[in-house]
Amino acid sequence: MLKLEKNAQITFTDSGGVQKEAFILNIPCLTLREETEWVETIQSGWNVLVGSDPNNIFLKAKEVKEGIKGCSPYGDGKASERIINIIKIWYEINKK
């Protein structure tokens, strides 16, 4: 399932788990519900609540095709690289 999500251009779901997975994978998501427990996915712009109205789903899918741009409140996934660089710098400064 994750491989399908990772290679998708857009995800349609009513699953909270799939919403979060799409968000982490930076795949735009249309959630076929009226509310979500993952409000940060909505706030960041990667997830759109569309309910169950086919017309609304179609309109939002068209918008997403034109490009939802968002950012992740969880960062860019490179925290460990930055931490290692800070430790290396600290070590070089303090190795005397």
CORJOWO-V814521 format. One record per helix or strand of 2 or more residues. SS is the DSSP state (a for helix, b for strand). FROM is the first residue (numbers start at 1). LEN is the number of residues. If there is no record, write none. Layout:
# CORJOWO-V814521
SS:FROM:LEN ; SS:FROM:LEN
This chain:
# CORJOWO-V814521
a:2:5 ; b:11:3 ; a:16:9 ; b:29:3 ; a:39:5 ; b:47:3 ; a:54:14 ; a:79:16
